[in-house]
């Protein structure tokens, strides 16, 4: 059971279950109110777009819907006489705004054609709904918001807050690229640099300066799913100046033109696409989300047309 929902689930075993302004017609209702806000249209869109690889996503007005489907069979052999299968589903609804509600409902099995041979349907649907919720909270922009809340509410540092969120969402699946909107620089960095930023017209010329670590200031890190990526020279907000990302797999994102050669060349899948709207060089970049997996073959460095990549082998 999701620890996040352990003490905050209400079940209503009735033909019609209603809560506030949310009419839900089902057998069981699960609800969790998050102590965060989700109002920025770009952030709402990032949640919707980022999870399309994992779930069937939909959006309407201020709500995001994530549907998980699975199949049940009445016997193992599909060629056997009397074989039947049915597709079941459960949908999680994220209601955005000044407060964020996550709701799910479990319909009676009759909704799916009354396959009375299905075993543990309600238990499985309940488990899958909580898996969807944990996955949303671990992989999307909601993770950043929950980490900030936990750090403040429980007086934790960043790493402790991340660990706390992981403990609260044990059913989460890892979905790479589900958080396409990069974390903005801190307020202090924005205030310090905002007046000095000169945004170039297009990509700056390569190659990457291999001495960037001594010439650029360390800046706000970016938290990928399982790895925190160090950055240098990142300035302001809105991705105008991204600087160099990656301590060992280093890419100057203001040189990078996102041709994708590095993603195709890497034999161990270090890179994945993520969006960087507002960067004059390109509005998407290859993120070194699996930087620790690098085998230092230099393939990506060799195929980069603008020479934006430098690989530093770990000692």
C-alpha positions in Angstrom: 0.0 0.0 0.0 1.2 3.5 -0.8 2.5 5.0 2.5 1.4 8.4 1.2 -2.2 7.2 1.2 -2.0 5.0 4.3 -3.9 7.3 6.6 -5.7 9.5 4.0 -7.9 7.2 2.1 -11.7 7.2 2.4 -13.7 4.3 1.1 -17.4 4.6 0.2 -19.0 1.3 -0.7 -22.2 2.6 -2.2 -23.7 2.9 -5.7 -22.9 6.6 -5.8 -20.0 8.2 -3.9 -19.7 11.9 -3.8 -17.2 14.3 -2.3 -17.6 18.0 -2.5 -18.0 19.1 -6.1 -16.5 15.9 -7.5 -19.3 13.5 -8.4 -17.9 10.0 -8.6 -20.0 7.0 -9.4 -18.2 3.9 -8.3 -17.7 1.2 -5.7 -14.7 2.7 -3.9 -13.3 6.2 -3.7 -9.7 7.1 -2.7 -8.7 10.7 -2.1 -5.5 12.4 -1.1 -5.2 16.2 -0.8 -1.6 17.4 -1.5 -0.2 20.4 0.4 1.1 22.0 -2.8 -0.2 24.2 -5.7 -0.3 23.4 -9.4 -1.5 26.4 -11.3 1.2 27.2 -13.9 -0.2 26.0 -17.3 3.3 24.9 -18.4 3.7 22.8 -15.3 0.2 21.2 -15.7 1.1 20.4 -19.3 4.4 18.9 -18.3 2.6 16.5 -16.0 0.2 15.5 -18.8 2.9 15.2 -21.5 5.6 13.6 -19.3 3.6 10.5 -18.3 2.4 9.5 -21.8 5.0 6.8 -22.0 3.6 5.2 -18.8 -0.1 5.7 -18.8 -3.0 6.7 -21.0 -3.2 10.5 -20.4 -6.0 12.9 -20.9 -6.8 16.4 -19.6 -10.0 18.5 -19.3 -10.3 22.0 -17.8 -8.3 21.9 -14.6 -8.0 18.2 -14.4 -5.5 15.6 -15.6 -6.4 11.9 -16.0 -4.0 9.0 -15.9 -5.5 5.6 -16.8 -3.7 2.3 -16.2 -5.0 -0.8 -18.1 -4.3 -4.5 -17.5 -5.6 -7.8 -18.8 -7.0 -10.8 -16.9 -7.3 -14.3 -18.4 -9.4 -17.1 -17.1 -6.7 -19.7 -18.0 -3.1 -19.7 -19.1 -3.5 -21.3 -22.6 -5.2 -18.8 -25.0 -5.9 -21.7 -27.4 -7.8 -23.8 -24.9 -11.5 -24.2 -25.1 -13.4 -21.7 -23.1 -10.5 -19.2 -22.9 -11.6 -15.6 -22.1 -9.7 -12.4 -21.4 -10.9 -9.0 -20.4 -9.2 -5.6 -20.3 -9.6 -3.8 -16.9 -8.6 -0.2 -16.0 -8.4 2.3 -13.2 -8.2 6.1 -13.7 -6.5 8.6 -11.4 -7.7 12.1 -11.5 -5.5 15.1 -10.6 -7.4 18.2 -9.8 -5.1 21.2 -10.1 -5.3 24.7 -8.6 -4.4 26.3 -5.3 -4.8 22.9 -3.8 -4.1 19.6 -5.6 -6.5 16.7 -5.1 -5.7 13.2 -6.4 -8.7 11.0 -6.6 -9.5 7.5 -7.9 -12.5 5.4 -8.1 -13.0 1.6 -8.5 -16.1 0.7 -10.5 -18.0 -2.6 -10.0 -16.6 -5.4 -12.2 -19.9 -5.4 -14.1 -18.7 -2.3 -15.9 -16.3 -4.5 -17.8 -18.9 -7.0 -19.0 -19.4 -8.9 -15.7 -16.4 -11.3 -16.0 -17.2 -13.1 -12.8 -14.1 -15.4 -13.0 -11.8 -12.4 -12.3 -10.1 -12.8 -9.0 -9.1 -10.0 -6.6 -10.3 -7.3 -9.0 -10.9 -4.6 -6.3 -7.6 -5.3 -4.6 -5.7 -5.1 -7.8 -7.4 -2.0 -9.0 -6.7 -0.3 -5.6 -3.0 -1.3 -5.8 -2.7 -0.1 -9.4 -4.4 3.2 -8.6 -1.9 3.8 -5.8 1.0 2.8 -8.1 -0.2 5.5 -10.6 -0.3 8.1 -7.8 3.1 7.2 -6.5 4.5 7.3 -10.1 3.0 10.8 -10.7 4.4 12.1 -7.4 7.9 10.7 -8.0 8.5 11.6 -11.6 6.7 14.9 -12.5 7.0 18.5 -11.4 4.9 17.5 -8.4 8.0 15.7 -7.0 9.9 19.1 -6.8 6.9 20.7 -5.1 6.6 17.8 -2.6 10.3 17.8 -1.9 10.2 21.5 -1.1 7.2 21.1 1.1 8.7 18.1 3.0 12.0 20.0 3.5 10.1 23.0 5.0 7.5 21.1 7.0 9.8 18.4 8.4 13.0 20.6 8.5 14.9 18.4 6.2 17.8 19.1 3.8 17.4 18.4 0.1 18.7 14.8 0.1 16.7 13.9 3.2 13.5 15.3 1.6 14.1 13.3 -1.5 14.6 10.2 0.5 11.4 11.0 2.5 9.4 11.3 -0.7 10.8 7.9 -1.9 9.7 6.4 1.4 6.2 7.8 0.9 5.8 6.5 -2.7 7.2 3.0 -2.7 5.0 1.8 -5.5 6.4 4.4 -8.0 7.7 3.3 -11.4 10.6 5.3 -12.8 9.5 7.2 -16.0 12.5 8.8 -17.7 11.8 12.3 -19.2 8.6 12.8 -17.2 9.7 16.2 -15.9 10.4 18.1 -19.1 10.4 21.6 -17.4 13.9 22.1 -15.9 14.2 23.4 -12.4 14.8 27.1 -12.4 17.8 28.7 -10.8 17.4 29.8 -7.2 16.0 33.3 -6.3 19.5 34.3 -5.1 21.0 33.4 -8.5 18.3 35.2 -10.4 18.7 38.4 -8.3 22.5 38.3 -8.7 22.6 37.7 -12.5 19.3 38.9 -13.9 20.5 42.4 -14.9 23.7 41.1 -16.5 22.3 38.5 -18.8 22.9 39.0 -22.5 21.1 36.3 -24.4 22.9 35.3 -27.6 21.1 35.1 -30.9 21.2 31.4 -31.6 23.8 28.9 -30.5 27.2 30.1 -29.4 30.2 28.7 -31.4 31.9 25.5 -30.2 33.9 23.8 -29.0 33.2 23.4 -25.3 35.7 25.1 -23.0 37.3 22.1 -21.2 38.3 24.5 -18.4 34.8 25.5 -17.7 34.9 24.2 -14.1 37.5 26.8 -13.2 36.0 29.6 -15.3 32.3 29.2 -14.5 30.6 29.4 -11.2 28.8 26.3 -9.9 25.0 26.9 -10.3 21.7 25.3 -9.3 21.8 21.5 -9.9 19.1 19.6 -11.8 17.6 16.5 -10.2 16.9 13.7 -12.7 15.1 10.5 -11.6 18.1 8.8 -10.0 20.9 11.3 -10.3 21.5 14.9 -9.4 23.3 16.6 -12.3 25.8 19.4 -11.5 25.7 22.6 -13.5 28.1 25.5 -14.1 27.3 28.9 -15.5 23.5 28.5 -15.4 22.0 32.0 -15.1 18.6 33.5 -14.5 15.3 31.7 -15.3 13.5 30.5 -18.4 16.6 28.6 -19.7 18.1 31.6 -21.4 21.6 30.7 -20.3 22.0 27.0 -19.4 25.7 26.8 -19.2 27.5 23.4 -18.8 25.7 20.4 -17.3 27.4 17.2 -16.1 30.5 16.6 -14.1 31.8 13.7 -16.1 29.5 13.7 -19.1 29.7 17.4 -19.8 27.6 19.3 -22.4 27.6 23.0 -23.0 23.9 23.5 -23.6 24.4 26.9 -25.1 26.5 25.3 -27.9 24.3 22.2 -28.2 21.9 22.3 -31.2 20.1 19.1 -30.4 20.8 17.1 -33.5 20.5 13.9 -31.5 23.8 12.2 -32.6 25.0 11.7 -29.0 21.8 9.9 -28.1 22.1 7.5 -31.1 25.8 7.0 -30.5 25.8 6.2 -26.8 25.9 2.4 -26.3 24.7 2.5 -22.7 21.8 5.0 -23.0 23.3 7.8 -20.9 21.2 10.5 -22.7 17.5 11.1 -23.1 15.5 14.1 -24.5 14.1 16.8 -22.3 12.6 20.2 -23.1 14.4 23.5 -22.6 12.0 26.1 -23.9 13.6 29.6 -24.1 17.1 28.5 -24.9 18.3 30.3 -28.1 20.4 27.3 -29.2 17.6 24.8 -29.2 14.4 24.1 -27.2 15.3 20.5 -26.3 18.5 19.0 -25.1 20.0 15.5 -24.5 19.9 15.1 -20.8 22.7 13.0 -19.2 20.2 11.4 -16.8 22.2 8.2 -16.5 25.6 10.0 -16.2 27.0 7.4 -13.7 26.5 4.6 -16.3 29.0 6.3 -18.8 31.7 3.8 -19.9 33.9 6.7 -21.3 34.0 5.3 -24.8 33.9 9.0 -26.2 31.4 8.0 -28.9 29.1 11.0 -28.1 32.0 13.4 -28.0 33.2 12.3 -31.4 29.9 12.6 -33.2 28.7 16.0 -31.8 28.7 18.5 -34.8 29.2 21.7 -32.7 31.7 19.9 -30.3 29.6 20.7 -27.3 30.5 17.6 -25.3 33.6 16.7 -23.2 33.9 13.4 -21.4 36.1 13.4 -18.2 36.9 9.9 -17.1 36.4 9.4 -13.4 39.6 8.6 -11.5 
